[in-house]
Amino acid sequence: MLDTSREPVPAPDAAGPVDMPAEDARGCLFALSQPPLMIFLAVIGCLLLTAAVHDLFVL
């Protein structure tokens, strides 16, 4: 997660830059696992399924 704290950042040593650990790369699968997005996609899917069933069996 992005660190938005206002704490002062320590200066690097005179010997050279300090290697910081890389943050976890979060891609598409992380975004798809968020509950609001999953609820939205489920609602859209149900609407498409309802429309398909209506077209096949009612019309």
N, CA, C and O atoms as a Maestro MAE file, in Angstrom:
{
 s_m_m2io_version
 :::
 2.0.0
}

f_m_ct {
 s_m_title
 :::
 protein
 m_atom[236] {
  # First column is atom index #
  i_m_mmod_type
  r_m_x_coord
  r_m_y_coord
  r_m_z_coord
  i_m_residue_number
  s_m_chain_name
  s_m_pdb_residue_name
  s_m_pdb_atom_name
  i_m_atomic_number
  :::
  1 25 0.840 -1.162 0.000 1 A "MET " " N  " 7
  2 3 0.000 0.000 0.000 1 A "MET " " CA " 6
  3 2 0.893 1.235 0.000 1 A "MET " " C  " 6
  4 15 2.012 1.199 0.513 1 A "MET " " O  " 8
  5 25 0.405 2.307 -0.567 2 A "LEU " " N  " 7
  6 3 1.161 3.524 -0.651 2 A "LEU " " CA " 6
  7 2 1.280 4.154 0.722 2 A "LEU " " C  " 6
  8 15 0.286 4.340 1.424 2 A "LEU " " O  " 8
  9 25 2.515 4.480 1.098 3 A "ASP " " N  " 7
  10 3 2.755 5.083 2.402 3 A "ASP " " CA " 6
  11 2 2.566 6.588 2.282 3 A "ASP " " C  " 6
  12 15 3.346 7.258 1.606 3 A "ASP " " O  " 8
  13 25 1.533 7.126 2.933 4 A "THR " " N  " 7
  14 3 1.251 8.555 2.847 4 A "THR " " CA " 6
  15 2 1.526 9.275 4.151 4 A "THR " " C  " 6
  16 15 1.025 10.378 4.369 4 A "THR " " O  " 8
  17 25 2.324 8.660 5.027 5 A "SER " " N  " 7
  18 3 2.621 9.289 6.307 5 A "SER " " CA " 6
  19 2 3.539 10.483 6.106 5 A "SER " " C  " 6
  20 15 4.262 10.569 5.113 5 A "SER " " O  " 8
  21 25 3.500 11.394 7.052 6 A "ARG " " N  " 7
  22 3 4.290 12.627 6.982 6 A "ARG " " CA " 6
  23 2 5.564 12.535 7.824 6 A "ARG " " C  " 6
  24 15 6.149 13.561 8.172 6 A "ARG " " O  " 8
  25 25 5.992 11.334 8.151 7 A "GLU " " N  " 7
  26 3 7.186 11.172 8.960 7 A "GLU " " CA " 6
  27 2 8.424 11.522 8.145 7 A "GLU " " C  " 6
  28 15 8.470 11.249 6.946 7 A "GLU " " O  " 8
  29 25 9.429 12.123 8.780 8 A "PRO " " N  " 7
  30 3 10.643 12.457 8.029 8 A "PRO " " CA " 6
  31 2 11.369 11.195 7.566 8 A "PRO " " C  " 6
  32 15 11.416 10.188 8.271 8 A "PRO " " O  " 8
  33 25 11.927 11.279 6.372 9 A "VAL " " N  " 7
  34 3 12.655 10.153 5.794 9 A "VAL " " CA " 6
  35 2 14.120 10.298 6.162 9 A "VAL " " C  " 6
  36 15 14.698 11.362 5.941 9 A "VAL " " O  " 8
  37 25 14.747 9.253 6.722 10 A "PRO " " N  " 7
  38 3 16.162 9.369 7.082 10 A "PRO " " CA " 6
  39 2 17.034 9.501 5.842 10 A "PRO " " C  " 6
  40 15 16.757 8.899 4.805 10 A "PRO " " O  " 8
  41 25 18.089 10.296 5.963 11 A "ALA " " N  " 7
  42 3 19.012 10.510 4.854 11 A "ALA " " CA " 6
  43 2 19.867 9.264 4.659 11 A "ALA " " C  " 6
  44 15 20.183 8.579 5.632 11 A "ALA " " O  " 8
  45 25 20.251 8.954 3.413 12 A "PRO " " N  " 7
  46 3 21.107 7.789 3.173 12 A "PRO " " CA " 6
  47 2 22.503 8.008 3.741 12 A "PRO " " C  " 6
  48 15 22.951 9.141 3.917 12 A "PRO " " O  " 8
  49 25 23.172 6.911 4.020 13 A "ASP " " N  " 7
  50 3 24.535 6.999 4.541 13 A "ASP " " CA " 6
  51 2 25.476 7.562 3.482 13 A "ASP " " C  " 6
  52 15 25.166 7.552 2.290 13 A "ASP " " O  " 8
  53 25 26.617 8.047 3.925 14 A "ALA " " N  " 7
  54 3 27.600 8.595 3.004 14 A "ALA " " CA " 6
  55 2 28.234 7.493 2.150 14 A "ALA " " C  " 6
  56 15 28.790 7.783 1.091 14 A "ALA " " O  " 8
  57 25 28.161 6.231 2.595 15 A "ALA " " N  " 7
  58 3 28.774 5.123 1.866 15 A "ALA " " CA " 6
  59 2 28.047 4.840 0.551 15 A "ALA " " C  " 6
  60 15 28.653 4.291 -0.369 15 A "ALA " " O  " 8
  61 25 26.807 5.185 0.440 16 A "GLY " " N  " 7
  62 3 26.062 4.937 -0.789 16 A "GLY " " CA " 6
  63 2 24.585 4.794 -0.508 16 A "GLY " " C  " 6
  64 15 24.160 4.810 0.647 16 A "GLY " " O  " 8
  65 25 23.815 4.656 -1.545 17 A "PRO " " N  " 7
  66 3 22.368 4.524 -1.339 17 A "PRO " " CA " 6
  67 2 22.024 3.184 -0.694 17 A "PRO " " C  " 6
  68 15 22.678 2.169 -0.933 17 A "PRO " " O  " 8
  69 25 20.989 3.213 0.122 18 A "VAL " " N  " 7
  70 3 20.539 2.010 0.812 18 A "VAL " " CA " 6
  71 2 19.486 1.335 -0.062 18 A "VAL " " C  " 6
  72 15 18.550 1.986 -0.526 18 A "VAL " " O  " 8
  73 25 19.637 0.035 -0.284 19 A "ASP " " N  " 7
  74 3 18.648 -0.695 -1.069 19 A "ASP " " CA " 6
  75 2 17.401 -0.902 -0.227 19 A "ASP " " C  " 6
  76 15 17.444 -1.511 0.842 19 A "ASP " " O  " 8
  77 25 16.288 -0.382 -0.731 20 A "MET " " N  " 7
  78 3 15.018 -0.540 -0.044 20 A "MET " " CA " 6
  79 2 14.327 -1.782 -0.596 20 A "MET " " C  " 6
  80 15 14.442 -2.063 -1.790 20 A "MET " " O  " 8
  81 25 13.612 -2.534 0.243 21 A "PRO " " N  " 7
  82 3 12.895 -3.707 -0.278 21 A "PRO " " CA " 6
  83 2 11.781 -3.271 -1.213 21 A "PRO " " C  " 6
  84 15 11.088 -2.287 -0.954 21 A "PRO " " O  " 8
  85 25 11.614 -4.001 -2.288 22 A "ALA " " N  " 7
  86 3 10.586 -3.660 -3.270 22 A "ALA " " CA " 6
  87 2 9.205 -3.982 -2.713 22 A "ALA " " C  " 6
  88 15 9.016 -4.972 -2.007 22 A "ALA " " O  " 8
  89 25 8.252 -3.128 -3.043 23 A "GLU " " N  " 7
  90 3 6.872 -3.388 -2.626 23 A "GLU " " CA " 6
  91 2 6.299 -4.508 -3.459 23 A "GLU " " C  " 6
  92 15 6.762 -4.767 -4.570 23 A "GLU " " O  " 8
  93 25 5.290 -5.174 -2.924 24 A "ASP " " N  " 7
  94 3 4.632 -6.233 -3.670 24 A "ASP " " CA " 6
  95 2 3.937 -5.634 -4.886 24 A "ASP " " C  " 6
  96 15 3.202 -4.652 -4.781 24 A "ASP " " O  " 8
  97 25 4.179 -6.236 -6.025 25 A "ALA " " N  " 7
  98 3 3.504 -5.786 -7.241 25 A "ALA " " CA " 6
  99 2 2.071 -6.314 -7.210 25 A "ALA " " C  " 6
  100 15 1.843 -7.514 -7.059 25 A "ALA " " O  " 8
  101 25 1.137 -5.426 -7.351 26 A "ARG " " N  " 7
  102 3 -0.279 -5.815 -7.333 26 A "ARG " " CA " 6
  103 2 -0.855 -5.537 -8.694 26 A "ARG " " C  " 6
  104 15 -0.818 -4.406 -9.178 26 A "ARG " " O  " 8
  105 25 -1.378 -6.552 -9.300 27 A "GLY " " N  " 7
  106 3 -1.868 -6.416 -10.660 27 A "GLY " " CA " 6
  107 2 -3.366 -6.564 -10.762 27 A "GLY " " C  " 6
  108 15 -4.115 -6.200 -9.855 27 A "GLY " " O  " 8
  109 25 -3.778 -7.101 -11.875 28 A "CYS " " N  " 7
  110 3 -5.204 -7.199 -12.199 28 A "CYS " " CA " 6
  111 2 -5.954 -8.127 -11.246 28 A "CYS " " C  " 6
  112 15 -7.093 -7.840 -10.875 28 A "CYS " " O  " 8
  113 25 -5.338 -9.223 -10.852 29 A "LEU " " N  " 7
  114 3 -6.038 -10.158 -9.975 29 A "LEU " " CA " 6
  115 2 -6.307 -9.543 -8.608 29 A "LEU " " C  " 6
  116 15 -7.326 -9.845 -7.986 29 A "LEU " " O  " 8
  117 25 -5.405 -8.683 -8.133 30 A "PHE " " N  " 7
  118 3 -5.661 -7.995 -6.868 30 A "PHE " " CA " 6
  119 2 -6.842 -7.043 -7.016 30 A "PHE " " C  " 6
  120 15 -7.682 -6.951 -6.121 30 A "PHE " " O  " 8
  121 25 -6.909 -6.339 -8.135 31 A "ALA " " N  " 7
  122 3 -8.010 -5.398 -8.361 31 A "ALA " " CA " 6
  123 2 -9.341 -6.133 -8.462 31 A "ALA " " C  " 6
  124 15 -10.361 -5.651 -7.970 31 A "ALA " " O  " 8
  125 25 -9.327 -7.302 -9.102 32 A "LEU " " N  " 7
  126 3 -10.574 -8.048 -9.251 32 A "LEU " " CA " 6
  127 2 -11.052 -8.665 -7.949 32 A "LEU " " C  " 6
  128 15 -12.216 -9.050 -7.841 32 A "LEU " " O  " 8
  129 25 -10.172 -8.765 -6.954 33 A "SER " " N  " 7
  130 3 -10.568 -9.395 -5.701 33 A "SER " " CA " 6
  131 2 -11.223 -8.413 -4.724 33 A "SER " " C  " 6
  132 15 -11.584 -8.798 -3.612 33 A "SER " " O  " 8
  133 25 -11.376 -7.165 -5.126 34 A "GLN " " N  " 7
  134 3 -11.971 -6.176 -4.236 34 A "GLN " " CA " 6
  135 2 -13.485 -6.355 -4.197 34 A "GLN " " C  " 6
  136 15 -14.105 -6.481 -5.253 34 A "GLN " " O  " 8
  137 25 -14.100 -6.371 -3.020 35 A "PRO " " N  " 7
  138 3 -15.548 -6.641 -2.904 35 A "PRO " " CA " 6
  139 2 -16.456 -5.708 -3.704 35 A "PRO " " C  " 6
  140 15 -17.380 -6.205 -4.348 35 A "PRO " " O  " 8
  141 25 -16.253 -4.375 -3.705 36 A "PRO " " N  " 7
  142 3 -17.186 -3.541 -4.488 36 A "PRO " " CA " 6
  143 2 -17.155 -3.867 -5.975 36 A "PRO " " C  " 6
  144 15 -18.198 -3.862 -6.630 36 A "PRO " " O  " 8
  145 25 -15.985 -4.148 -6.512 37 A "LEU " " N  " 7
  146 3 -15.897 -4.487 -7.922 37 A "LEU " " CA " 6
  147 2 -16.562 -5.829 -8.193 37 A "LEU " " C  " 6
  148 15 -17.233 -5.991 -9.213 37 A "LEU " " O  " 8
  149 25 -16.387 -6.787 -7.301 38 A "MET " " N  " 7
  150 3 -17.010 -8.095 -7.492 38 A "MET " " CA " 6
  151 2 -18.532 -7.985 -7.417 38 A "MET " " C  " 6
  152 15 -19.232 -8.658 -8.174 38 A "MET " " O  " 8
  153 25 -19.051 -7.157 -6.526 39 A "ILE " " N  " 7
  154 3 -20.501 -6.966 -6.441 39 A "ILE " " CA " 6
  155 2 -21.016 -6.331 -7.728 39 A "ILE " " C  " 6
  156 15 -22.040 -6.755 -8.263 39 A "ILE " " O  " 8
  157 25 -20.317 -5.324 -8.222 40 A "PHE " " N  " 7
  158 3 -20.713 -4.662 -9.465 40 A "PHE " " CA " 6
  159 2 -20.710 -5.650 -10.628 40 A "PHE " " C  " 6
  160 15 -21.657 -5.684 -11.414 40 A "PHE " " O  " 8
  161 25 -19.658 -6.450 -10.744 41 A "LEU " " N  " 7
  162 3 -19.576 -7.418 -11.836 41 A "LEU " " CA " 6
  163 2 -20.646 -8.500 -11.708 41 A "LEU " " C  " 6
  164 15 -21.169 -8.976 -12.715 41 A "LEU " " O  " 8
  165 25 -20.972 -8.888 -10.479 42 A "ALA " " N  " 7
  166 3 -22.027 -9.883 -10.272 42 A "ALA " " CA " 6
  167 2 -23.387 -9.328 -10.685 42 A "ALA " " C  " 6
  168 15 -24.185 -10.045 -11.288 42 A "ALA " " O  " 8
  169 25 -23.660 -8.077 -10.375 43 A "VAL " " N  " 7
  170 3 -24.937 -7.459 -10.765 43 A "VAL " " CA " 6
  171 2 -25.038 -7.376 -12.279 43 A "VAL " " C  " 6
  172 15 -26.078 -7.701 -12.853 43 A "VAL " " O  " 8
  173 25 -23.957 -6.940 -12.935 44 A "ILE " " N  " 7
  174 3 -23.965 -6.851 -14.396 44 A "ILE " " CA " 6
  175 2 -24.144 -8.245 -15.008 44 A "ILE " " C  " 6
  176 15 -24.877 -8.407 -15.983 44 A "ILE " " O  " 8
  177 25 -23.477 -9.242 -14.438 45 A "GLY " " N  " 7
  178 3 -23.617 -10.613 -14.929 45 A "GLY " " CA " 6
  179 2 -25.039 -11.125 -14.780 45 A "GLY " " C  " 6
  180 15 -25.567 -11.778 -15.681 45 A "GLY " " O  " 8
  181 25 -25.660 -10.830 -13.640 46 A "CYS " " N  " 7
  182 3 -27.054 -11.264 -13.427 46 A "CYS " " CA " 6
  183 2 -28.000 -10.579 -14.405 46 A "CYS " " C  " 6
  184 15 -28.936 -11.205 -14.904 46 A "CYS " " O  " 8
  185 25 -27.767 -9.313 -14.681 47 A "LEU " " N  " 7
  186 3 -28.605 -8.614 -15.663 47 A "LEU " " CA " 6
  187 2 -28.445 -9.224 -17.054 47 A "LEU " " C  " 6
  188 15 -29.431 -9.405 -17.768 47 A "LEU " " O  " 8
  189 25 -27.213 -9.539 -17.439 48 A "LEU " " N  " 7
  190 3 -26.990 -10.169 -18.744 48 A "LEU " " CA " 6
  191 2 -27.625 -11.561 -18.801 48 A "LEU " " C  " 6
  192 15 -28.212 -11.936 -19.817 48 A "LEU " " O  " 8
  193 25 -27.510 -12.323 -17.717 49 A "LEU " " N  " 7
  194 3 -28.112 -13.652 -17.668 49 A "LEU " " CA " 6
  195 2 -29.629 -13.565 -17.741 49 A "LEU " " C  " 6
  196 15 -30.260 -14.360 -18.437 49 A "LEU " " O  " 8
  197 25 -30.213 -12.621 -17.040 50 A "THR " " N  " 7
  198 3 -31.666 -12.423 -17.067 50 A "THR " " CA " 6
  199 2 -32.133 -12.051 -18.470 50 A "THR " " C  " 6
  200 15 -33.150 -12.557 -18.945 50 A "THR " " O  " 8
  201 25 -31.388 -11.164 -19.132 51 A "ALA " " N  " 7
  202 3 -31.756 -10.776 -20.480 51 A "ALA " " CA " 6
  203 2 -31.640 -11.951 -21.447 51 A "ALA " " C  " 6
  204 15 -32.485 -12.110 -22.327 51 A "ALA " " O  " 8
  205 25 -30.610 -12.771 -21.295 52 A "ALA " " N  " 7
  206 3 -30.428 -13.937 -22.162 52 A "ALA " " CA " 6
  207 2 -31.541 -14.960 -21.958 52 A "ALA " " C  " 6
  208 15 -32.083 -15.492 -22.927 52 A "ALA " " O  " 8
  209 25 -31.882 -15.235 -20.703 53 A "VAL " " N  " 7
  210 3 -32.958 -16.185 -20.417 53 A "VAL " " CA " 6
  211 2 -34.284 -15.668 -20.943 53 A "VAL " " C  " 6
  212 15 -35.084 -16.436 -21.476 53 A "VAL " " O  " 8
  213 25 -34.523 -14.371 -20.797 54 A "HIS " " N  " 7
  214 3 -35.745 -13.763 -21.305 54 A "HIS " " CA " 6
  215 2 -35.824 -13.918 -22.817 54 A "HIS " " C  " 6
  216 15 -36.872 -14.270 -23.357 54 A "HIS " " O  " 8
  217 25 -34.704 -13.651 -23.503 55 A "ASP " " N  " 7
  218 3 -34.694 -13.778 -24.962 55 A "ASP " " CA " 6
  219 2 -34.926 -15.213 -25.407 55 A "ASP " " C  " 6
  220 15 -35.615 -15.453 -26.398 55 A "ASP " " O  " 8
  221 25 -34.351 -16.178 -24.674 56 A "LEU " " N  " 7
  222 3 -34.456 -17.561 -25.108 56 A "LEU " " CA " 6
  223 2 -35.817 -18.186 -24.828 56 A "LEU " " C  " 6
  224 15 -36.349 -18.919 -25.661 56 A "LEU " " O  " 8
  225 25 -36.378 -17.900 -23.664 57 A "PHE " " N  " 7
  226 3 -37.561 -18.632 -23.232 57 A "PHE " " CA " 6
  227 2 -38.858 -17.833 -23.282 57 A "PHE " " C  " 6
  228 15 -39.931 -18.432 -23.352 57 A "PHE " " O  " 8
  229 25 -38.800 -16.524 -23.250 58 A "VAL " " N  " 7
  230 3 -40.036 -15.734 -23.200 58 A "VAL " " CA " 6
  231 2 -40.404 -15.210 -24.582 58 A "VAL " " C  " 6
  232 15 -41.573 -15.227 -24.966 58 A "VAL " " O  " 8
  233 25 -39.420 -14.754 -25.316 59 A "LEU " " N  " 7
  234 3 -39.719 -14.177 -26.627 59 A "LEU " " CA " 6
  235 2 -39.972 -15.235 -27.669 59 A "LEU " " C  " 6
  236 15 -40.238 -14.911 -28.826 59 A "LEU " " O  " 8
  :::
 }
 m_bond[235] {
  # First column is bond index #
  i_m_from
  i_m_to
  i_m_order
  :::
  1 1 2 1
  2 2 3 1
  3 3 4 2
  4 3 5 1
  5 5 6 1
  6 6 7 1
  7 7 8 2
  8 7 9 1
  9 9 10 1
  10 10 11 1
  11 11 12 2
  12 11 13 1
  13 13 14 1
  14 14 15 1
  15 15 16 2
  16 15 17 1
  17 17 18 1
  18 18 19 1
  19 19 20 2
  20 19 21 1
  21 21 22 1
  22 22 23 1
  23 23 24 2
  24 23 25 1
  25 25 26 1
  26 26 27 1
  27 27 28 2
  28 27 29 1
  29 29 30 1
  30 30 31 1
  31 31 32 2
  32 31 33 1
  33 33 34 1
  34 34 35 1
  35 35 36 2
  36 35 37 1
  37 37 38 1
  38 38 39 1
  39 39 40 2
  40 39 41 1
  41 41 42 1
  42 42 43 1
  43 43 44 2
  44 43 45 1
  45 45 46 1
  46 46 47 1
  47 47 48 2
  48 47 49 1
  49 49 50 1
  50 50 51 1
  51 51 52 2
  52 51 53 1
  53 53 54 1
  54 54 55 1
  55 55 56 2
  56 55 57 1
  57 57 58 1
  58 58 59 1
  59 59 60 2
  60 59 61 1
  61 61 62 1
  62 62 63 1
  63 63 64 2
  64 63 65 1
  65 65 66 1
  66 66 67 1
  67 67 68 2
  68 67 69 1
  69 69 70 1
  70 70 71 1
  71 71 72 2
  72 71 73 1
  73 73 74 1
  74 74 75 1
  75 75 76 2
  76 75 77 1
  77 77 78 1
  78 78 79 1
  79 79 80 2
  80 79 81 1
  81 81 82 1
  82 82 83 1
  83 83 84 2
  84 83 85 1
  85 85 86 1
  86 86 87 1
  87 87 88 2
  88 87 89 1
  89 89 90 1
  90 90 91 1
  91 91 92 2
  92 91 93 1
  93 93 94 1
  94 94 95 1
  95 95 96 2
  96 95 97 1
  97 97 98 1
  98 98 99 1
  99 99 100 2
  100 99 101 1
  101 101 102 1
  102 102 103 1
  103 103 104 2
  104 103 105 1
  105 105 106 1
  106 106 107 1
  107 107 108 2
  108 107 109 1
  109 109 110 1
  110 110 111 1
  111 111 112 2
  112 111 113 1
  113 113 114 1
  114 114 115 1
  115 115 116 2
  116 115 117 1
  117 117 118 1
  118 118 119 1
  119 119 120 2
  120 119 121 1
  121 121 122 1
  122 122 123 1
  123 123 124 2
  124 123 125 1
  125 125 126 1
  126 126 127 1
  127 127 128 2
  128 127 129 1
  129 129 130 1
  130 130 131 1
  131 131 132 2
  132 131 133 1
  133 133 134 1
  134 134 135 1
  135 135 136 2
  136 135 137 1
  137 137 138 1
  138 138 139 1
  139 139 140 2
  140 139 141 1
  141 141 142 1
  142 142 143 1
  143 143 144 2
  144 143 145 1
  145 145 146 1
  146 146 147 1
  147 147 148 2
  148 147 149 1
  149 149 150 1
  150 150 151 1
  151 151 152 2
  152 151 153 1
  153 153 154 1
  154 154 155 1
  155 155 156 2
  156 155 157 1
  157 157 158 1
  158 158 159 1
  159 159 160 2
  160 159 161 1
  161 161 162 1
  162 162 163 1
  163 163 164 2
  164 163 165 1
  165 165 166 1
  166 166 167 1
  167 167 168 2
  168 167 169 1
  169 169 170 1
  170 170 171 1
  171 171 172 2
  172 171 173 1
  173 173 174 1
  174 174 175 1
  175 175 176 2
  176 175 177 1
  177 177 178 1
  178 178 179 1
  179 179 180 2
  180 179 181 1
  181 181 182 1
  182 182 183 1
  183 183 184 2
  184 183 185 1
  185 185 186 1
  186 186 187 1
  187 187 188 2
  188 187 189 1
  189 189 190 1
  190 190 191 1
  191 191 192 2
  192 191 193 1
  193 193 194 1
  194 194 195 1
  195 195 196 2
  196 195 197 1
  197 197 198 1
  198 198 199 1
  199 199 200 2
  200 199 201 1
  201 201 202 1
  202 202 203 1
  203 203 204 2
  204 203 205 1
  205 205 206 1
  206 206 207 1
  207 207 208 2
  208 207 209 1
  209 209 210 1
  210 210 211 1
  211 211 212 2
  212 211 213 1
  213 213 214 1
  214 214 215 1
  215 215 216 2
  216 215 217 1
  217 217 218 1
  218 218 219 1
  219 219 220 2
  220 219 221 1
  221 221 222 1
  222 222 223 1
  223 223 224 2
  224 223 225 1
  225 225 226 1
  226 226 227 1
  227 227 228 2
  228 227 229 1
  229 229 230 1
  230 230 231 1
  231 231 232 2
  232 231 233 1
  233 233 234 1
  234 234 235 1
  235 235 236 2
  :::
 }
}
